[in-house]
Amino acid sequence: MNDKNDTVFQQLQKFAPLTEQDIADSRHLWKAKKIAKGDYFNMQRMVCKDLGLVVKGIFRIYYRNPESNEEKNIFFFSENQFVVSFRSFISQTTCWYYIEAMEDSEIYFISHTDLNTLYDTHPNWSKFGRLLAESFFAMAQTRTEEFIFFSHEQRYLRLLEEHPQIIERIPAYHISSYLGITNPSLSRMRKRIEKKKVE
């Protein structure tokens, strides 16, 4: 996975102002891992101990109601995105969600302990931590605002912008759950959007 290894560190340098020395000092702390479709990066009621960067695949973060077993999709993570239950990760308290691989996936991950060591010893890795926190705050706030201000169609189009080909990669009912609509409503909306494209 050497080529992928290099791609991972290039992606980290795109995300934060990390020098070659910062990368070199962190290489031994990032580990490669394959996660099979249907397996979990993290589970409900467990502490999220790792931060992952998706090399290949797609994950969903969802909540399962323990009484009804109803599932609600909250976020998707795909290639070149960080996968983590961020509140659980930074506080090292139990997670409210499951994070499941929707395809056979590959990630590089670093533990909470090792990442915090980098924060303490490398100013640029500390900047990485700040940017990571800001990006997850923005993601959470955007998700909330989308439900308040945007139509289902607008939310769907934004999802496609962030995760191209997601419709071809995972079952439609997962998209419906994310959007808060039924499968028939999603089907009608997709047909309406396709019709607009050819008009």
C-alpha positions in Angstrom: 0.0 0.0 0.0 3.0 2.3 -0.5 1.4 4.4 -3.3 -1.7 4.7 -1.2 0.5 5.6 1.8 2.0 8.5 -0.2 -1.5 9.6 -1.3 -2.7 9.7 2.3 0.1 11.9 3.4 -0.4 14.2 0.4 -4.0 14.5 1.4 -3.0 15.4 5.0 -0.7 18.1 3.6 -3.6 19.5 1.6 -5.7 19.7 4.7 -3.2 21.3 7.0 0.2 23.1 6.7 2.3 20.0 7.5 6.0 20.0 6.6 7.9 17.0 5.3 9.4 16.7 8.7 5.9 16.7 10.3 4.9 13.9 8.0 8.1 11.9 8.6 7.6 12.1 12.3 4.1 10.8 12.1 4.4 8.1 9.5 4.9 5.3 12.0 1.7 6.3 13.9 -0.7 6.0 10.9 -1.8 2.4 10.3 -3.5 0.9 7.2 -6.7 -1.1 7.8 -9.2 -2.9 5.6 -12.8 -2.9 6.7 -15.2 -5.3 5.0 -18.7 -4.2 3.8 -21.0 -4.4 6.8 -18.3 -4.2 9.4 -17.8 -1.2 11.7 -15.3 1.5 12.3 -17.0 2.3 15.6 -20.1 1.2 17.4 -22.8 2.7 19.6 -22.0 2.8 23.3 -18.2 2.4 22.5 -15.5 5.1 22.8 -14.2 6.2 19.4 -10.4 5.8 19.8 -9.2 6.4 16.3 -9.3 9.0 13.5 -9.5 7.5 10.1 -8.9 8.9 6.6 -10.8 7.0 3.9 -8.6 5.8 1.1 -11.3 3.6 -0.6 -15.0 3.1 0.1 -17.8 4.8 1.8 -19.1 4.8 5.4 -22.4 5.8 7.0 -22.7 7.2 10.5 -26.2 6.4 11.9 -28.2 6.2 15.1 -30.2 3.2 16.0 -33.1 3.7 18.4 -32.6 1.0 21.1 -36.4 0.7 21.6 -37.7 0.6 18.0 -34.4 -0.4 16.2 -35.2 2.3 13.7 -32.0 3.6 12.0 -31.4 7.2 11.0 -28.4 8.1 8.7 -26.7 11.3 9.8 -23.5 11.5 7.7 -21.6 9.8 5.0 -17.8 9.7 4.6 -16.1 8.7 1.4 -12.7 8.9 -0.3 -10.3 11.6 1.1 -12.6 12.4 4.0 -11.9 11.8 7.7 -14.1 9.2 9.3 -14.7 9.6 13.1 -17.3 10.1 15.7 -15.8 13.4 16.6 -17.5 14.2 19.9 -16.6 10.8 21.2 -13.1 11.0 19.9 -12.2 14.3 21.4 -13.9 13.7 24.7 -13.1 10.0 24.9 -16.6 9.3 26.0 -19.1 6.7 24.6 -20.4 7.2 21.1 -24.0 7.7 20.3 -23.6 6.3 16.8 -22.5 3.4 14.6 -20.1 3.9 11.8 -20.5 1.2 9.2 -18.6 0.4 5.9 -21.1 0.4 3.0 -18.5 -1.1 0.7 -15.2 -3.1 1.2 -13.1 -0.1 2.4 -9.6 0.9 3.2 -8.5 3.6 5.7 -5.4 4.9 7.3 -6.0 5.7 11.0 -4.2 7.2 14.0 -5.1 6.7 17.7 -6.4 9.5 19.9 -3.3 9.0 22.1 -0.8 9.2 19.2 -2.5 12.2 17.6 -2.5 14.1 20.9 1.2 13.4 21.2 1.7 15.0 17.8 -0.3 18.0 19.0 1.9 18.4 22.0 5.2 18.1 20.1 4.5 19.6 16.7 2.9 23.0 16.2 1.7 22.2 12.7 0.0 19.1 13.9 -1.7 21.2 16.6 -2.9 23.4 13.7 -4.2 20.2 12.0 -6.2 19.5 15.2 -7.7 23.0 15.1 -8.7 22.7 11.4 -10.1 19.2 12.1 -12.3 20.6 14.9 -13.4 23.5 12.7 -14.3 21.2 9.8 -16.4 18.9 11.9 -18.2 21.9 13.6 -18.9 23.3 10.1 -20.2 19.9 8.9 -22.5 19.6 11.9 -23.8 23.1 11.6 -24.4 22.8 7.9 -26.3 19.6 8.4 -28.6 21.4 10.9 -29.1 24.4 8.6 -29.9 22.2 5.7 -32.9 20.7 7.5 -34.1 24.2 8.6 -33.5 26.2 5.3 -33.2 23.8 2.4 -35.7 21.7 0.5 -35.3 17.9 0.2 -34.2 18.5 -3.4 -31.5 21.0 -2.4 -30.2 18.6 0.3 -30.1 15.8 -2.2 -28.1 17.9 -4.7 -25.6 19.0 -2.0 -25.2 15.3 -1.0 -24.3 14.5 -4.6 -21.8 17.3 -4.7 -20.0 16.0 -1.6 -20.2 12.3 -2.6 -20.3 11.8 -6.4 -21.9 8.5 -7.5 -23.3 7.8 -4.1 -26.6 6.8 -5.6 -24.8 4.1 -7.6 -22.8 2.9 -4.6 -25.3 2.4 -1.8 -29.0 1.4 -1.6 -31.5 4.2 -2.1 -33.2 3.6 1.2 -30.0 4.9 2.9 -30.2 8.1 0.9 -33.9 8.4 1.9 -33.0 8.0 5.6 -30.4 10.7 5.3 -32.8 13.1 3.6 -35.7 12.3 6.0 -38.0 11.2 3.2 -39.6 8.0 1.9 -38.2 5.8 -0.9 -41.1 6.7 -3.3 -40.5 10.4 -2.6 -36.8 10.0 -3.4 -37.6 8.2 -6.7 -40.0 11.0 -7.7 -37.5 13.7 -6.9 -34.7 12.0 -8.9 -37.0 11.7 -11.9 -37.9 15.4 -11.5 -34.3 16.4 -11.4 -33.4 14.2 -14.4 -36.3 15.8 -16.4 -35.0 19.3 -15.6 -31.6 18.3 -17.0 -33.0 17.4 -20.4 -35.3 20.3 -20.7 
